[in-house]
C-alpha cells in the first residue's frame, strides 16, 4: 500500500497529465458524428482525381440547397392570398347609415317640411350607392397587395366558399371614394354635399386578410417541394478519372456522399466508426504531446498550461460542432482564429501555430469539403499570428479582427472563382458570417483576463501594462523612494539584456525587476540609496534591529504586491531576489563588535526561497551587482570585473541557483553582460594598449 501511495505521490504530475489527455480524448470524440465518412474528396471545378466511380447502389439526386431556396422564394413571392368577405357588416352599416342620415338631415333642414321629396330621394340614392360598394366589397390594405396590378388574383372566402377574383373586381378605400364621387355626379334631385360626406364616413373595409389560411396554404406548398430530381441506378458510371466536376456532377457526388454516410451510420458500424475516431483523435493529441516534449518542455511540465491548451482545443471543436448542428453554413461564423490569438498571448507564435493546426485538423473531420475548410482556416490563422507577433497593446485585437475578415473574404472569393469560373456562386451572406467571426475575435480581450485569473498566468500584454513606470505602484515608488526607483530601473535594464542573451522571458524579467524592491516604500530612509540628507537612522539602532528592517522589506513587498493584486509571477521576484542570503553588512559588524558572542545567523538571514527560474536568478545577480557597484570608491574596468566575479561566484557557492535551470555557461554570459553594462553606466573607456 505504501509503495502504491509513494508511486502516486512521486508521479502525480504525469498521472494528472494522462488523466487530462484521456478526458480530452473522450470529450472530443463525443463531438464527432457517428456516421461513416465518404472516402473521396472532391471540389467543384477541379478534375476527379480518383478512379472511375460506379454507383454502388441506387440513390436519388438531391437538389442543391440554392435550388430549394429559389423554389421556396418563388412560392413565397407568388403565394396565394386568402381574404374573408364579412357580409354581416353590410346590413349593420345600412342601419347605421339611415340613423346618421336622419341626424344630419334634421341638423341641416330642421323642421322644413317642404323638402320631403328631396329627403326621400337623397336617402334612397345614398342607400343604393352604399349597397353597391359594400356588396362588391372593400379590401383591407396590406403590404402584400401594394402596387399589384388590377388583374392580380386573390382568393375570396364567402361563407366557407372560396372564389378566385381579380383585385380590379373589388374596391379599396381610395377607389371606393372615387366611385362615390362618380355616382353622385350622375345623381339628380339629391343633396350631393350631405350625401358625399355621409357616404365617405360610412364606407368601411369588409374584406379582411386571412393570415392563418394563407400560411397554411403556403406551408403546404413548401412541404411539397421535391428535394430530388432524378435517380442514379446501381452500376451506372457517375464520373470518370480526370473529368472536370461541374455543378451537375458535383450535386450527384454530394448526393452519393450523403446517402453513403447515412447507409453506413447504422448500429452495426457504430463501434467501428467510434474506434476510428478514437484512434485519430488519440494520434492528434499524441503528436501535440511530442511537440511539447521536444520543443516546449517547460510548458509540458506545468499541468495548468497543458490544461489551458487542451481546453482551448476542446472549446473550438465544441463550438464548431454546435454550428454544424444548427446549419453547415454557420461554420464560417465560428471564431476559430481566436485559438491562435489566445495561445500566442499566453505562450509564443510557434506553439500558437502548432496548436491551431491540430485544432483545425480535428475540426476537418466534422465539416464537409474539409480540404477547402482547412486551407481557408490555415492561411487565415497564419495571417492572424503575423498580426500579433509583437503584441503590446490590447487595441491590436481590433487590427487582427480586420485582418481575419479580409483573409476569409479573399480566400473564399478565390476558391469560388476556381470552382464556378464566375461570381455567380458567391453567397453574400457568407461575407456577413466572416464579419461576425472577425468581430467575435474581439472577445479575446475579456477571455484573456478571465483565463489569467483562472489559471494564474500572466500575458505579455499584462506585463507591458505593469512595466509602465506611470502605473500606480511604480509611480508611488518613484515619489516615496526615488533612489530605490532609480536602482530598480537599472536592475530592470541589466536583467532584460541578460535574459535576452541566454534565452528567457525578457519582459517578465524586466517587470519583475521593476517591482522587486517595492517593500522599501514602507521605510525608505533606512535604505542607503534614499538617504540624501546625510542622516542614517541605522546609527540609532542595533545591528539586529537594522537587519530586521532590511530583511522585512521582502515581506513588506509581498504584502504590498498582494494588496495591489500583482500576479504571482511578479511577486516571485520579490520573494526570491535575496534568496536565503544574509544581510552581510550588519551580520559582519555584529560578529566584529561582539567577537565572544555566538551570533544567531537566522536573525540576519533572508527568508527565501532561492530563485527557481532563469528570470528570477538573473534579477538576483543584477540586483546585487548594481547595488554593490554604487559603493565602489574607484570605478574602473578592474574593480567592476572583480565586483561582478566575486558577487556572482559567492551566490553560486552558497547554492542560490541550485533550484534554477540556469547553466554555468549562462552565468558566464551574464557576467560579461553585467560588466559591459556597468562600464557603460559609469562611462568607463577601455584602456588602449601602448
ABEGO torsion letter per residue (X at the ends): XAAAAAAAAAAAAAAAAAAAAAAAAAAAAAABBABBBBABBBBBGBBBABBBBBBABBBBBBBBAAAAAAAAAAAAAABBBBBBBBAAAAAAAAAAAAAAAAAAAAAAAEABAAAAAAAAAAAAAAAAAAAAAAAAEBBBBBAAABGBBAABBBBBBBGGBBBBBBAAABBBAAAAAAAAAAAAAABBGBBAAAAAAAAAAABBBABBBBAAAAAAAAAAAAAABBABBEBBBBGBBABBBGBBBBAAAAAAAAAAAAAAAAAAABAAAAAAAAAAAAAAAAAAAAAAAAAAAAABAAAAABAAAAAAAAAAAAAAAAAAAAAAAAEAAAAAABBAAAAAAAAAAABBAAAAAAAAAAAAAAAAAABBGAAAAAAAAAAAAAAAAAAAABBABAAAAAAAAAAAAAAAAAAAAAAAAAAAGBAAABBAAAAAAAAAAAAAAAAAAAAAAAAAAAAGBBBAAAAAAAABAABAAAAAAAAABAAAAAAAAAAAAAAAAAAAAAEEBAAAAAAAAAAAAAAAAABAAABAAABAAGBBAAAABBAAAAAAAAAAAAAAAAAAAAAAGBBAAAAAAAAAAAEABBBAAAAAAAAAABAABBBBAAAABBAOBBBABAAAAAAAAAAAAAAAAAABABBBAAAAAAAAAAAAAAAAAAGAAAABABBAAAAAAAAAAAAAAAAAAAGBBBBBBX
